Amino acid sequence: MWASLDAVWEMPAEKRIFGAVLLFSWTVYLWETFLAQRQRRIYKTTTRVPPELGQIMDSETFEKSRLYQLDKSTFSFWSGLYSEIEGTLILLFGGIPYLWRLSGRFCGYAGFGTEYEITQSLVFLLLATLFSALTGLPWSLYNTFVIEEKHGFNQQTLGFFMKDAVKKFIVTQCILLPVSSLLLYIIKIGGDYFFIYAWLFTLVVSLVLVTIYADYIAPLFDKFTPLPEGKLKQEIEVMAKSIDFPLTKVYVVEGSKRSSHSNAYFYGFFKNKRIVLFDTLLEEYSVLNKDILEESGMEPRKDGEGDSEEIKAKVKNKKQGCKNEEVLAVLGHELGHWKLGHTVKNIIISQMNSFLCFFLFAVLIGRKELFAAFGFYNSQPTLIGLLIIFQFIFSPYNEVLSFCLTVLSRRFEFQADAFAKKLGKAKDLYSALIKLNKDNLGFPVSDWLFSMWHYSHPPLLERLQALESSKQD
């Protein structure tokens, strides 16, 4: 054994680095696969509603969610295996240096020599993202039109899906290429303290993107309409005012064009906050609910009086969306994140991490053995350095950080639930969480190790137990 270890240390530094990167990548993959199999065993063996969930989940919904999660876990296994093998083959057969040389040839055809490194870097990025989009397309198609379709979530046509994919690729390039070129330029001219300027630049870019995303980028894909005047809007405004949330607008986004999954979020800085509600979150807007009523050939009265028993049954059994009181409870939770400073804390953590990574990048960028490990023996392009150091060298650190952020996120979720309780929304949040779990076919039983490593939100039962005392009050 000692002889084999000595042989490893006698290897050139670049071979040790390359071997360590591959070993860690497969170690993480095997660990993730082990966790996924533990959770898959839960899906397979838990075929009946546990007694503690008997009051909140019926057997039919439980079985639907179990089968949905089983299909998703099977898909995740094969797509994850493909991704790991693809990444390994790219490294083993020199895919990165090959793509860099190919980018250089394309630049040469256009009259740009090797001195135009930034131009070559942009061509490299374009080709790399195009390759990623094309190899990921079959998996995305299968997930959308087989798994999501099978379980009643997909609302897209193939034409809409492809148009959306092309649009996303174009928008991504319109943001990625200019930002990358400016970042590379700053690193080139920044001198000894380039890492400070690079960090400040990425900070500004991230703040700008967060600011303009919902107003200028998201509307390219989804329709946003102001929430009509009425009781719900008034109550949202009253709740926002009660906690000094500077609300300016409330939108409803037509998420049902793609999926029947539901969501809600807020965005904006300083005194310009907006709330966005997915139409699938609201009973009155849910396309699925409207379809149920249209199939009955009748529209129920608002007060419910005079409706036939059939109509009342259909309305009672509507699958999707929350009542106004439950929507307010969900928003109370989301606004709790703002009031408790979770959003600001996450930004601070993100930027501290970004600064640290750029500092370490500045320390490591001069190490030629890092470039040699990935096939770059005669040149050290800045973009390749960013790719090698941020994606491969930092991967152990990134795994630890990801786990810590997951733990912190669960803590924040409990705190936001507790904030909604203080607003008097415990009972409505309790019922909303059950409805959202049902609408999204979430499986309420989880392996403790899988949950600890992966769940950024606490399991449903834990959240309900935390709300239970206030609900009863």
N, C-alpha and C positions, 0 to 999 in steps of 0.2 A: 504493500500500500504506500509506504513512504517513498519507494522508488518511483511509483507512478506520480505521486505529488511532486517529487523533484523534477520529473520529466515535464510536468505541466509548467512549473516555474521557469524551466529552461527554454520554453517556447518563446518566440518573439512576443513583445507586448501586444501588438495588434491582433495576433491570433488568440491570446488570452482574453482580450476585450471582446472579440467577436464571439468566442465560445461562451463567455459569461452572459452576453446579451441573449443568445439563443437559449441557453440553459434557463435563465430567469423567465423568459417569455413562455417556455413550455411548462415551467413550474407553476406560474400563475394560471395558465390554461388548465392544467391538471387539477389545481386547487379549486378553480371555478367549476370545473366539471364534477368534482367530488361533491361540492355544495349543491349543485343543481340536481345531482342524483339523489341526494338526501331529501330534497324537496319533492322530487318526482315520486319518491317512495310514499310520501305523504299523500300526494294526489291519487296514487293507485290504491292505497290501503284504507284511506278514510272515505268510505262510500256512504256513510250515514251521517246525518247532522248530529254533531256532538250535543249532549244534554244541555251544556251551558249556552249553546246557540239556538236551542229549540224555539225560543220566544222571538227571535229576530230574523230567522231565515227558514223558509219552507224547503221541503225535500226536493222539489222540482228545480228551484233556483240553485240549490246546493249542487245538484247533479250537473246542471248546465255549466256552472262555473268550474266544476271539477274537470269536465271534459274539455272545456276551453283552455284551461291552464295546462292540461296534459298535451294538447296539440301544440300550444306555445312552447312548452318545454322541449318537445321533440324537434320543433323547428329551430329552437335556440341551439340545441346540441349539434345539429348538422351544419347550420350556418356558422357556428363558432368553430367547429372543426375545419370547415373549408377556409375560414379566415386565417386560422393559425397555420394551416399548411401553405396557403398562398403566401403569407408573410415570410415563412421560413424559406420557401423556394426562391422568393425574390432576393432574400439576403444571400442564400447559398450560391445562386447563379449570377450574382452581380447585377441585379435588376436596377438598382439605384444608379451606379455609375453608367450603365448602359443608357438609361433614360437621360442622364446628363449629357452624354456624348451625342445622343440623338437630338437633344435640344440645341446643342452647338451646331450640328449640321443644318438644322432648320434655320438657325440664325445666319449661318454662312450663306445659305441660298438667298437670304434677304439682304446680304451685304454687310452683316455685322460680324466683326471679328471676335477673338477671344477676350479682347479688352472690354467688351460690352457684357460684363458679368451679370449685371442686373437684368438686362434684356434676356439673356439666356436663362436666368433664374425664373423669370415670368413664363417663358415657354415651358420650362420644366414643370412649373406649378400647373399650368394649363393641361399638359399631357397627363400629369399624375392624377389630377382630379377627374379628368375624362376617363382614364383607365378605371379609377375607383367607381365612378358612376356606372360604367358599362358592366363591370363585374358584379356590382351590387344590384343591378336592375332585376335579374331573374329572381333573386331572393326577395326583393321588395314586391315584385309582382305576385309571387307565390303567397307571401304573407298577407297581401291585401285581398287578392281574388280567390284564395283558397281558404286560409284560416279565418280571416276577418269576415269573409263572405259566408262561410259555413256557419258561423256563430252569430250572424245577424248584425254585424257592426259596419261592414263596408257599404258606403252609399255612392261610390264612384263608378263611372263607366271607364272602359279601357282608354277611350279617347281623352277623357278628362284627366286620367292618371298620367298619360304620356305628355299631354300639354303642360300639366303641372310640373312634371319632372324636368322638362326642357326649360320652363320658366325659372325654376329653382336653380338650375345649373347656370343660366345666364346671369341671374341676380347675384349668385355667389361669386362669379368671376368679376362682376362689376365692382364688388366690394373687396374681394381677396387680392386682385392684381394691383390696384392702386395703393392699397394699404401696405402690401408686401414690398412694393418698389420703394415707397417712402421709408419703411423700416430699414431695409437694406442700405439705402442711401445714408440714413442717420448713423447706422453702425459703421459705415465706411468712413465718414467724415468726422465722427464724434470724438476721435482721439482716445486718450486713456480713460475718460469718463463717459464713453459712449453708452454704457449700460444704464446710466441715469437718464440720459436723453431718450434712449429706446423705451425705457419703462414709462417715462412721462408721456411719450407719444402713444403707447398702447393704452394708457389710462384715458387719455383724451378720446381716442378712437372708441373705446368701450363705452364711455359715457355718451358720446354722440350717437352711437348705434342704439343704445338703450332708449335714448330720447326720441329718435326718429323712427324706430322700428314699427311701433303700432300705428303711427300716423302715415308713414310713407312706404314701408316695406310690406307689412302684413296685408294692407288693402290690395296689394297686387295679387294676392292669392284668395282672400276671403272678403265677403261683403260685410262692412260694419255699418250699422244703422243706430241712431240714437234711441235709447229706450223711451217709448212713448210716455207722455204724461199720464199719471195715474197713481194708484195707491202704492204700488211697489216702488216707483221712483221717488215718491214723497218720503216713504219710510227709509229708503236708502240714504237720502239727503239728510233726514233727521238724525239717523244713526251716525253718519259721517261727522255732522256738526257737533254731536254730543261728545266726540273724542277729539275734536279739532283737526280732523282729517280734511285737508284743503281740496275737496272734490270739485271738479269743474264740469265733467261730463260722464255720462254712463252710456256705454254702447252694448249692443247685442251683436255678436258675430255669428255668421251663418256657417257654423262648423259642421252642420248636418250634411253639407254637400260631400264631405269626405267620410265622416264616421259618425256613429251615434254615441261615441264616448263623450263625456261632458267635462267642463272645466270652468274656471273663473280666475281672473287675476287683475291686478292693478299695476299701473306704470306711471312714470313721470317724475320730475324732480321739483323740489321746492314747493311753490304754491300752485302747481299745475298738475294735479293728480287726476287720472281717469280710471274708471272701473270698466272692465270688459266681462260680459257674461256670455257664455256659449248658449245658443238657442236650445241645445239639447239639455241644458240645466233647468230650463224653465218649462213647467207644464204647459203654459199657454202658448209657447212657441214651438214645442216639440213636434217635429214633422211626423214622428211615429205615432204620437197621440192623435194628430189630425187624421192620419191614415186610418186609424182604428174607427174613428167616428164617421169618416166618409164611407167606410165599408158597411157601416150600419145603415147608411142612407139617411141619417138624421143628425141634427146638431142639438146637443143638450142645452136646456135653459140654464142661465147663470145661477139661478136660485135652486135649480134641481127639481122644482115642483112641476108636476105634469109629465115628467119623463117616464117612459116605459121601464119596466124592470130590466129589460135587455140592455137598454141604453145605460141605466144606472150601473149595471154589472160591468159593462165595457169601460165606463169612466172609472169605476172603482179599481179595475184591474189594469189601468193604463201602466205601461211598463216604465215610462221614462219621465224624468224631470221631478222637480221639487215644488212644493207650494211656496207662496210668497214668504211665509214665516220661516220656512226652512232655507230659502235662498238668503234671507237676511242673516240667518245663523251662520251659513257658510261664509258670507261676507264678513260677519263679525270675527270669524276665525282669521280670514285673510287680512283684515285691518289690524288684527292683533299683532301680526308679524310687523306691520309698520309701527304701531304704537310702542311695541316693546323693543324696537331698534334692530330687529333681526335682519332687515334688508341692509341697513348701514353696516352692521357687523359682518355680514357676508361680503360686502364690497371691500371692507378693510382687510379681511382675511385674504381675499382674492388678490388684492394689490400688494400686500406684504409678500405673498407667495410669488407673485410676478416679479417683484423687485429682487427677491432672493435668487430666483432662477436666472434673471439677467446678470446678476453679479457673478454667480457661479459660471455662467456661460462665458463671461469676460475672462475668468480665470482659466477656463479649459480650452478656449478657442485656439490657443497657440500650440496645443499638443498635436503634433503631426501624426502620432500613432493612432489617435482617434479616427482621423480621416483614412489612414492606411487600413484600419480594421475593416472598413466598408468599401475598399477598393479604390480609394482616391490617394494615389501614391505621389503624383506630380503636381497636384493642385489642391487648394483648400477653399472651395467656394463658401461664402458666408451662409448662403441658404442651406447648403448641405450640412454645415456646422450646426445651424439651428435645428435641423431635422435630427441629426445624430444625437446631439446633446439633450434636447428637450424630449424627444420621443424614446430614445434607447437608453442613454446613460442615466437619465433621471427616472427611469421607470420604477425602480424600487421605492424611491422617495414618493413618487406619484401614487403608488399603491397604498402606502401608509397614510398619506394625506387624504386620499379618497375615503379610507375607512374612518378616519377621525372626523371628516366632514359629515359622513353618514350618521355617526353617533350624535354629533352636534345638531344635525337636522332633526333627528327624532326628538331631541330635547326641546328644540324650538316648536315643534308641532304640538307637544303636550302643553307648552306655555301658551300657545295661541288658542288651543282649546280652552284652557283655564281662563283666558281673557274673554272668550265668548261667553263662558259661564257667568263671569262678573257682569256682563251686559244683560243677563237674564235669558240667555239663548240656549241653555243646557238641553232642555227638552227637545227643542226644534233641531239643534245640531245633532243630537242623538238619533232622531228619526231621519235626518238628512244623510248622515253617514251610512245608515242602513240602506237607504234608497240608492245612494250613489254606488255603494258596493254591489247592489243588485243590478243596477243599470249597466255597470262596467264589468259584471261577472267576475268580481274579485273573489278569490278563494280565501275564506277566513281562517284557515288552519295552516300553520307554517312551522317548518323545522326551526328550532331555536338558533342554530348556527347559521343557516341560510339567512334567516331574518336579521340576525345581528350584523352580518357582513353586507347585506344588500339593501335592506329596507330603509329608505330615507324618511318614510312615514311609519309610525308605529302600527302594528297589526290592529285590525278593526276591533277585536275583542278587548285589547288593552285600552284603546281610546274610549270605548263604551263603558268600561268599568270605571275609568277616571271620571266620566260624566254621570255615572249612575246615581250617586248620592244627591247631586244637585237636581237631576231630573225628577227624583222622587219628591224632593222638597217642593 
